Amino acid sequence: MKIGFIGLGVMGNAMSSNIVKKHSDEVYVFDVKKDKVCQLEELGALGCESARETAQKADCIFSIVPRAAQVEQICEEILPVLGRGKIWVEMSTIDPADSMAVAKKVMETGAQFADCPVVKSKPAAIAGKLGIYVGASKETYQAILPVLEYMGEHILHMGDVGKGIVMKVCHNSLVHEIQNAVNETMTLAGLYGIGVQAFADAVSIGGGQNFYLESKVEAIKREDWACAFPVEYAAKDLAIGGRLGDAAGLPMPGLQAALDTMMHAIDMGLGKQDNSASILAVRDRIGVAVKAPKL
C-alpha cells in the first residue's frame, strides 16, 4: 500500500515521520511549506508538489491540518483523482458537519473515507503513542489499522463515518473544561496562600486528580508558555463543541465558561501561547490588587 500524507505541521511532521520509518512501501508527502517536505525527504519520503499529486500517487491518503477551510481546499484539489480503491483518512479536528460534508463528496467518487482525529500532543506523536478515534466502516477500519498503529498505541473504532470526529470534539471539550476548573481552583487556592505545587500535591491524592494538572504543573510554576497546543486551538475546539451541543439541543454552560476564559486569553494576546497560559486570563479577571479574606 502506497501512503500519502498531507500536512506536515507540529503533529503531521511527527506522525508522517513514524510512517516513513516503519512502512515498507513508498510514502509521499506534501505541505505548502517546502522546507517541511524537505525534512521528510531526508527520512526517505518522496516529496510532492501538490495535494493532488500526493493523492494521485498514493493508495491511502492521510491529512491533518488546523482548519476546516484547509480540509475543504484539500478535498476540492484531490477529488478528481479519487475513486474506487482509494482511501482518505482525515485526521484534523474540525466541525463534524464539515467533516461529513467532505466525506459525502469523497464516497460519491467510490473512494472510502475515515475520520481519525488524534488525542495527546507532540511528544506522543513523536513516540508513536497517540490515541486515535476512528469513524469508518469496519472494512475501511481494518484496511487502515496497520498504518494507524505506526502512529498510535490506543486506537478505538468508534463506529461509522462521523463518530471519530464527534468523539474528538467531546474529548477536547472535556479536557478544556477540566483545564478551566484547574485554572479557577488553583487561583482560588493561591489567593489563600497555597502555592501551585502544594495545590497540585493535594489534588493528586484526592478525587480531583487529572492528567492536565499533572502534565502542566511545572509549566504553570515556571510560567513557561512554550506552545504544545495553543490557546487559539483550544478555543476553536470548544466553539465546535458548543455548536455540536446546540445542534443536539443540549445547553453546555460549563463548556461556555471554559470558552469565555480562552477568548479572554486571546484578547490578552495569548492566542499563540500554550493553552496552559489561559490561567493568566483567570488571574487577569480578578486583578492583581485582589486580596483573599482572612480565615
C-alpha positions as CSV (number, residue, x, y, z in Angstrom):
1,M,0.0,0.0,0.0
2,K,1.4,3.3,-1.1
3,I,0.8,6.0,1.5
4,G,0.3,9.8,1.1
5,F,0.5,12.4,3.9
6,I,-0.7,15.9,3.5
7,G,0.0,18.5,6.3
8,L,3.4,18.4,7.9
9,G,2.9,20.8,10.8
10,V,3.6,20.2,14.5
11,M,1.6,16.9,14.6
12,G,1.8,15.9,11.0
13,N,5.6,16.1,10.9
14,A,5.9,13.6,13.7
15,M,3.1,11.3,12.6
16,S,4.3,11.1,9.0
17,S,7.9,10.5,10.2
18,N,6.7,7.4,12.0
19,I,5.0,6.2,8.9
20,V,8.2,6.8,6.8
21,K,10.3,4.9,9.3
22,K,8.0,1.9,9.7
23,H,6.3,1.4,6.4
24,S,7.8,-0.9,3.8
25,D,6.2,0.8,0.7
26,E,6.5,4.3,-0.8
27,V,5.4,7.3,1.3
28,Y,4.5,10.5,-0.5
29,V,4.3,13.8,1.4
30,F,3.1,17.3,0.8
31,D,2.9,20.6,2.7
32,V,2.5,24.2,1.5
33,K,5.8,24.9,3.2
34,K,8.6,23.3,1.1
35,D,11.1,23.1,4.0
36,K,8.6,20.7,5.8
37,V,8.7,18.4,2.7
38,C,12.5,18.5,2.6
39,Q,12.7,17.4,6.2
40,L,10.6,14.3,5.4
41,E,12.6,13.6,2.2
42,E,15.7,13.4,4.4
43,L,14.0,10.4,6.2
44,G,13.2,8.7,2.9
45,A,9.8,10.1,2.0
46,L,9.0,11.2,-1.6
47,G,8.1,14.8,-1.8
48,C,5.2,16.0,-3.9
49,E,4.4,19.4,-5.4
50,S,0.7,19.4,-4.5
51,A,-2.0,17.6,-2.6
52,R,-3.4,16.3,-5.9
53,E,-0.1,14.7,-6.8
54,T,0.1,13.1,-3.4
55,A,-3.4,11.7,-3.7
56,Q,-2.8,10.5,-7.3
57,K,0.3,8.5,-6.4
58,A,-1.0,7.1,-3.1
59,D,-3.5,4.3,-2.3
60,C,-4.3,5.7,1.1
61,I,-4.1,9.4,1.8
62,F,-3.7,10.8,5.3
63,S,-4.2,14.5,6.2
64,I,-4.0,16.7,9.3
65,V,-4.4,20.5,9.1
66,P,-5.6,23.1,11.5
67,R,-8.8,24.4,9.9
68,A,-12.0,23.1,8.1
69,A,-11.3,25.5,5.3
70,Q,-8.0,23.8,4.6
71,V,-9.6,20.4,4.7
72,E,-12.2,21.6,2.2
73,Q,-9.4,23.0,0.0
74,I,-7.6,19.7,0.0
75,C,-10.9,17.9,-0.9
76,E,-11.5,20.1,-3.9
77,E,-8.0,19.6,-5.1
78,I,-7.8,15.8,-4.7
79,L,-11.4,14.9,-5.5
80,P,-10.7,14.5,-9.3
81,V,-8.1,11.8,-8.6
82,L,-10.1,9.8,-6.0
83,G,-12.1,6.7,-6.9
84,R,-12.6,3.1,-6.1
85,G,-9.5,1.6,-4.4
86,K,-8.5,4.9,-2.7
87,I,-8.9,5.7,1.0
88,W,-8.8,9.2,2.5
89,V,-8.0,9.2,6.2
90,E,-8.8,12.7,7.6
91,M,-7.2,13.4,11.0
92,S,-7.9,17.1,11.5
93,T,-10.1,18.4,14.4
94,I,-12.9,20.2,12.6
95,D,-16.6,20.6,12.9
96,P,-18.3,17.2,12.4
97,A,-20.7,18.8,9.9
98,D,-17.8,20.0,7.8
99,S,-16.2,16.5,8.1
100,M,-19.4,14.8,7.0
101,A,-19.8,17.1,4.0
102,V,-16.3,16.2,2.8
103,A,-16.9,12.5,3.5
104,K,-20.1,12.6,1.3
105,K,-18.2,14.1,-1.6
106,V,-15.3,11.5,-1.2
107,M,-17.6,8.5,-1.1
108,E,-19.5,9.6,-4.1
109,T,-16.3,9.0,-6.1
110,G,-16.2,5.4,-5.0
111,A,-13.3,6.1,-2.6
112,Q,-13.5,5.3,1.1
113,F,-13.3,7.9,3.9
114,A,-12.3,7.7,7.6
115,D,-12.3,10.5,10.2
116,C,-9.5,9.6,12.5
117,P,-8.7,12.6,14.8
118,V,-5.9,12.1,17.4
119,V,-5.6,12.8,21.1
120,K,-2.5,13.7,23.1
121,S,0.2,16.1,21.8
122,K,3.5,16.4,20.1
123,P,5.6,14.2,22.5
124,A,3.2,11.3,22.0
125,A,3.2,11.9,18.2
126,I,6.9,11.7,18.2
127,A,6.9,8.5,20.2
128,G,4.1,6.9,18.1
129,K,1.9,6.7,21.1
130,L,-1.1,8.8,20.1
131,G,-4.7,7.9,20.8
132,I,-6.8,7.7,17.7
133,Y,-10.6,7.7,17.3
134,V,-11.8,6.1,14.1
135,G,-15.0,6.8,12.3
136,A,-15.2,4.4,9.3
137,S,-16.8,1.2,8.0
138,K,-15.4,-2.0,9.5
139,E,-13.8,-2.8,6.3
140,T,-12.0,0.5,6.0
141,Y,-11.0,0.4,9.6
142,Q,-9.3,-3.0,9.1
143,A,-7.6,-1.7,6.0
144,I,-6.0,1.4,7.6
145,L,-5.4,-0.1,11.1
146,P,-1.8,-1.2,10.3
147,V,-0.8,2.3,9.3
148,L,-2.7,3.9,12.3
149,E,-0.6,1.6,14.5
150,Y,2.6,3.3,13.2
151,M,1.3,6.5,14.9
152,G,-0.7,5.4,17.9
153,E,-0.9,2.9,20.7
154,H,-4.6,3.3,21.6
155,I,-6.8,3.1,18.5
156,L,-10.6,2.9,19.0
157,H,-13.1,2.2,16.3
158,M,-16.0,4.5,17.4
159,G,-18.4,3.4,14.7
160,D,-19.3,4.6,11.2
161,V,-18.0,7.8,9.4
162,G,-18.5,10.8,11.7
163,K,-18.2,9.0,15.0
164,G,-14.5,9.6,15.3
165,I,-14.6,13.4,15.0
166,V,-17.7,13.6,17.3
167,M,-15.7,11.8,20.0
168,K,-12.7,14.0,19.5
169,V,-14.8,17.1,20.0
170,C,-16.4,15.7,23.1
171,H,-12.9,14.7,24.4
172,N,-11.3,18.1,23.8
173,S,-14.3,19.9,25.3
174,L,-13.9,17.8,28.4
175,V,-10.2,18.4,28.6
176,H,-10.6,22.2,28.4
177,E,-13.5,22.2,30.9
178,I,-11.2,20.3,33.3
179,Q,-8.4,22.9,32.5
180,N,-10.7,25.8,33.3
181,A,-11.7,24.2,36.6
182,V,-8.0,23.8,37.4
183,N,-7.4,27.4,36.5
184,E,-10.1,28.7,38.7
185,T,-9.5,26.5,41.8
186,M,-5.7,26.9,41.6
187,T,-6.2,30.7,41.5
188,L,-8.5,30.5,44.5
189,A,-6.0,28.4,46.4
190,G,-3.3,30.9,45.6
191,L,-5.4,33.8,47.0
192,Y,-5.4,31.9,50.3
193,G,-1.7,31.4,50.3
194,I,-1.5,27.8,48.8
195,G,1.2,27.7,46.1
196,V,1.0,25.9,42.7
197,Q,3.0,22.8,43.8
198,A,1.2,22.5,47.1
199,F,-2.1,22.7,45.3
200,A,-1.0,20.0,42.8
201,D,0.3,17.7,45.5
202,A,-3.0,18.0,47.4
203,V,-5.1,17.3,44.3
204,S,-3.0,14.3,43.4
205,I,-4.2,12.3,46.5
206,G,-7.9,13.1,46.1
207,G,-10.7,12.6,43.6
208,G,-9.7,15.7,41.7
209,Q,-6.5,14.3,40.2
210,N,-6.3,14.8,36.5
211,F,-3.8,14.5,33.6
212,Y,-4.0,18.1,32.7
213,L,-2.8,19.3,36.0
214,E,-0.1,16.6,36.3
215,S,1.3,17.4,32.9
216,K,1.2,21.2,33.2
217,V,2.1,21.9,36.8
218,E,5.8,22.6,36.1
219,A,5.0,24.9,33.2
220,I,2.5,26.8,35.3
221,K,5.0,27.1,38.2
222,R,7.7,28.5,35.8
223,E,5.1,30.5,33.8
224,D,6.6,28.8,30.7
225,W,4.1,29.0,28.0
226,A,6.1,27.4,25.3
227,C,3.5,26.0,22.9
228,A,2.5,22.4,22.7
229,F,-1.2,23.1,22.0
230,P,-2.1,26.8,21.6
231,V,-4.9,28.7,23.3
232,E,-6.5,29.5,19.9
233,Y,-6.8,25.8,19.1
234,A,-8.4,25.2,22.5
235,A,-10.9,28.0,21.7
236,K,-11.6,26.5,18.3
237,D,-12.3,23.1,19.8
238,L,-14.6,24.5,22.5
239,A,-16.5,26.5,19.9
240,I,-17.1,23.4,17.8
241,G,-18.3,21.5,20.9
242,G,-20.7,24.3,21.6
243,R,-22.1,24.1,18.1
244,L,-22.4,20.4,18.5
245,G,-24.4,20.9,21.7
246,D,-26.6,23.5,20.1
247,A,-27.4,21.2,17.2
248,A,-28.5,18.5,19.7
249,G,-30.5,20.9,21.9
250,L,-28.1,20.5,24.8
251,P,-27.1,23.6,26.8
252,M,-23.4,23.4,27.9
253,P,-22.8,26.1,30.5
254,G,-19.5,24.5,31.7
255,L,-18.2,24.5,28.1
256,Q,-19.2,28.1,27.6
257,A,-17.3,29.2,30.8
258,A,-14.2,27.5,29.5
259,L,-14.6,29.1,26.1
260,D,-15.1,32.5,27.7
261,T,-11.7,32.1,29.5
262,M,-10.0,31.1,26.3
263,M,-11.5,34.0,24.4
264,H,-10.3,36.4,27.2
265,A,-6.8,34.9,26.9
266,I,-6.9,35.5,23.1
267,D,-8.0,39.1,23.8
268,M,-4.9,39.4,26.1
269,G,-2.7,38.4,23.1
270,L,-2.1,34.8,24.3
271,G,-3.7,33.0,21.4
272,K,-0.4,31.6,20.1
273,Q,0.8,30.6,23.6
274,D,0.3,27.1,25.1
275,N,-3.2,26.6,26.4
276,S,-1.9,26.4,30.0
277,A,-1.4,30.2,29.7
278,S,-5.2,30.5,30.0
279,I,-4.7,30.7,33.7
280,L,-3.4,34.2,33.1
281,A,-6.9,35.1,31.9
282,V,-8.4,33.9,35.2
283,R,-5.9,35.9,37.1
284,D,-6.4,39.0,34.9
285,R,-10.1,39.0,35.6
286,I,-9.6,39.4,39.4
287,G,-6.8,41.9,39.1
288,V,-3.5,42.0,41.0
289,A,-4.9,44.1,43.8
290,V,-7.4,41.5,44.9
291,K,-6.6,40.1,48.3
292,A,-8.0,36.9,50.0
293,P,-10.1,37.4,53.1
294,K,-8.6,36.3,56.4
295,L,-9.6,32.9,57.5
